[in-house]
Amino acid sequence: MNYAARTSHLKAEGAYQVLARAQEMEARGREVIHLEIGQPDFETFDNIRLAGIRAISEGRTRYTPPIGIKPLREEIARQASQRYGGAPIHPDQVVVSPGAKPNLFFPALAVIEPGDEVIYPNPGFPTYEAMIRVAGGVPVPVPLKEENNFSFDLEAFHRLAGEHTKLVIVNSPGNPTGGVMPMADLKEIAAAAQKFNFWVMSDEIYTRVAYDHASVPSIASLPGMMERTIIIDGFSKTYAMTGWRLGFGIMPKGLAKVVQLLLTHSIGCTADFVQVAGIEALTGPQGQVDAVVAEYQRRRDVIVAGLNSIDGMTCQCPQGAFYVFPNIKSFGKSSSEMADLLLEKAGVAVLPGSAFGIYGEGYLRLTYSNSIENINRAVQQIRGVVKGQL
Ligand code: PLP
């Protein structure tokens, strides 16, 4: 059987592949420390779970408008307008979806014509390249610069951007690096967007997971950018709701209408009781989010110090998300050889940087949404293997 060419480039996400191998080892009795999957290790907060349960009991189990229920879109719009400098945001600019992913894919389908160039971060979230190719676009990876906190290599960006650019994707704080893009870099990208008239997609799913009390700058808050920016955000990471599937996009009304049509004919709508739980997440107590972020920051400090104490490894201190992206180039092995070695010999599941694109080679991605005890054990075990094997 042959399948349509538009699917031939699709491959599984590295995290799921490594997880499957780690689980096989566990089934054979090996102990594995999981630092591969990018999801919070906390349970969804109680008030949110109860709101979801209550909504099911009250019969909130039917179809909703494909764009999402109005009270949720109103609350998202209200909070977004505060975050993006007070500019009014209309609820009709908000598109709710089951997880953030459909709000990456469908706006991409709505703006990319076959042959259009799309600049995206590399190393970066694998869905970007997948959706660009499915839409028939030409993926143009821009390298991230380790010494600039994994923000864009701006020289490369200026070489790659031009009249032929349809869309530029930014992701800050970023997966897989945890890097936060400084406002100065975003201003340069915004200036290029105005000059060459391209769209910007700003994936801000980790925006609340930022450290040292820093607030993460957004390209959407720059003058004139709201009308050409698609903001992607969601509940998965901030409220530990990965399995609930709830996310949203904020975009100009015209584009929101097109995306709503794509949702109508694909996913239909997002579960009503999940949206009710989302309202509780946004309007309920926020102290628990701050407490979780403070805990991540403690873990970040432990893992960064631990990895930097291993001879030959260097690890930047990320300002957001829950990933570190240590440089392993000095070991002379590919990132997937290193990840295999660490899984087999150290019993620590990590991802090769190459799972996030060509410029991820020479790095590993470790998630620190795990206990400090496990992080310390993982670092010890990695140190032992690195000393003995390399
Ligand atoms: N964007 C980035 C950068 C991510 O890392 C993820 C999930 O890992 C998503 C989007 C998708 O989030 P969701 O689970 O809400 O679809």
Residues whose N, C-alpha, C, O or C-beta is under 5 A from the ligand:
A	BS01	PLP	G38 G99 A100 K101 F125 N175 D203 I205 G234 S236 T242 L246 G247
